[in-house]
């Protein structure tokens, strides 16, 4: 089992440590601590905005398929063109 927590150093309390002991009772665990820089969060926000824009553009440029089209028939023809 693996769990990732992201919190501020001042938020680490005895209650948090006790919950870890309960969650991983009887197991050997490894704890790794790394600093998270605020600019990383800005970078992710920029990536998320770019991804959202790509999705919007994709939806605008996507072909419109009539509800009368038999999708199963299209799939069958693309998979088995000789039948």
Secondary structure, 3 states (H helix, E strand, C coil): CCCCCCCCHHHCCHHHHHHHHHHCCCCCCCCCCCCCCHHHHHHHHHHHHHHHHHHHHHHHHCCCCCCCCCHHHHHHHHHCCCC
